[in-house]
Every structure is written in structure tokens, then in C-alpha cells.
């Protein structure tokens, strides 16, 4: 590829037929940022804009094989990992990206699917926390997801948000972007091991940035 070619981002995730999330939304976002999106399907959802009826995950070997074929063919500039359906899929992805530890990794896990659609939900959270978080350049998650990643065992007492973020950073994640969404306000706060780095606020359509 020439120097004028757009950077390639390899994104892992579910197919969402509505286009509102998953790989379809990733491709739109990447294109708007001047990037070329390459995709690895982890599963597909049967859904409309209101509800999800079914999620089918792909075989971990299929996920890994597709990723390695792309990586051997294209100069990937970054990874983006979204929803995975099973712990074994997470393990397969983690093994692949570990061979490319110089490539930045953006992790945006999705736990919004009902547990009935995800096999061994606790195992999924544990595998993400143990295998992918330590390799992550930036973790993007809402507060509930951060708490689940810091304490993936659903029977254990949940940590505070601050302690959850500190724990995640101590595991090897470089940055955490914590998202808070309210009726009238959206707040994104960026953390590193040095503490809070910046905060972006959207209030009734007005964007404010606080250092």
C-alpha cells in the first residue's frame, strides 16, 4: 500500500443487521475518520431496532483463521475489538493480537446482550479481563461495564468506579475512557495511571471540554 492509502483498522465484532452497532457501525465510523475497515465476524444477531431475538457465535478457529489471513495480507494500523459471544472466542482473539503487540488495541466490550444469548456470561467477562485488558491500549466502556471487568464474578461484591478503573489500569491497560450517559448530559472521562487526563461533556447539544 502507498503512503497515501488510508490506515487499516481490523475490527472484531458481531454483525448487526440494523446497522446501529457492531461491524456495520464500525465501518461507518472508520470511514468517517478516513480509515479503511477490515472485519472479523465473531457472530451474528437476529434483531430489529427494538430487540434482539437471537445471537449465534462463530467457531473460535474460524475467527482466528480469518484474522490471521487479513493480518498476513494487510498492514493493519490498529485493532478494535467489540462484542464476542464466548470466552473461547476471546481467547482466540487474544492469541492472535498478542503476536502483534506493537499494534494499538481499542477494546469496547458489549455486555448489553441478555445472558440467555451469551454462553457462560461470567466466563466471558473473566476472559476479557484476564486476556484482553492487559493487552489494551484504550478501553472504552460505560460505568457498568468497567465494574464488571474489574470484578467479573457476578456473585462478588462490586468495587467502586474509581477502584475499578485503578484495577484495570494496573492490569496493563494504558488508558480508560469511561462513558456516562444521562438524560441531559453525556460525559466521557479519560484516565491513565497518572489519573484523570481530560473530560468531554455534551449537555443538550453543547460540547464542553474540561482539562
C-alpha positions, 0 to 999 in steps of 0.5 A, spaced: 500 500 500 502 507 498 503 512 503 497 515 501 492 509 502 488 510 508 490 506 515 487 499 516 483 498 522 481 490 523 475 490 527 472 484 531 465 484 532 458 481 531 454 483 525 448 487 526 443 487 521 440 494 523 446 497 522 446 501 529 452 497 532 457 492 531 461 491 524 456 495 520 457 501 525 464 500 525 465 501 518 461 507 518 465 510 523 472 508 520 470 511 514 468 517 517 475 518 520 478 516 513 480 509 515 479 503 511 475 497 515 477 490 515 472 485 519 472 479 523 465 476 524 465 473 531 457 472 530 451 474 528 444 477 531 437 476 529 434 483 531 430 489 529 431 496 532 427 494 538 430 487 540 434 482 539 431 475 538 437 471 537 445 471 537 449 465 534 457 465 535 462 463 530 467 457 531 473 460 535 478 457 529 474 460 524 475 467 527 482 466 528 483 463 521 480 469 518 484 474 522 490 471 521 489 471 513 487 479 513 493 480 518 498 476 513 495 480 507 494 487 510 498 492 514 493 493 519 494 500 523 490 498 529 485 493 532 478 494 535 475 489 538 467 489 540 462 484 542 464 476 542 459 471 544 464 466 548 470 466 552 473 461 547 472 466 542 476 471 546 481 467 547 482 466 540 482 473 539 487 474 544 492 469 541 492 472 535 493 480 537 498 478 542 503 476 536 502 483 534 503 487 540 506 493 537 499 494 534 494 499 538 488 495 541 481 499 542 477 494 546 469 496 547 466 490 550 458 489 549 455 486 555 448 489 553 446 482 550 441 478 555 445 472 558 440 467 555 444 469 548 451 469 551 454 462 553 457 462 560 456 470 561 461 470 567 466 466 563 466 471 558 467 477 562 473 473 566 476 472 559 476 479 557 479 481 563 484 476 564 486 476 556 484 482 553 485 488 558 492 487 559 493 487 552 489 494 551 491 500 549 484 504 550 478 501 553 472 504 552 466 502 556 460 505 560 460 505 568 457 498 568 461 495 564 468 497 567 465 494 574 464 488 571 471 487 568 474 489 574 470 484 578 467 479 573 464 474 578 457 476 578 456 473 585 462 478 588 461 484 591 462 490 586 468 495 587 467 502 586 468 506 579 474 509 581 477 502 584 475 499 578 478 503 573 485 503 578 484 495 577 484 495 570 489 500 569 494 496 573 492 490 569 496 493 563 491 497 560 494 504 558 488 508 558 480 508 560 475 512 557 469 511 561 462 513 558 456 516 562 450 517 559 444 521 562 438 524 560 441 531 559 448 530 559 453 525 556 460 525 559 466 521 557 472 521 562 479 519 560 484 516 565 491 513 565 495 511 571 497 518 572 489 519 573 484 523 570 487 526 563 481 530 560 473 530 560 468 531 554 461 533 556 455 534 551 449 537 555 443 538 550 447 539 544 453 543 547 460 540 547 464 542 553 471 540 554 474 540 561 482 539 562 
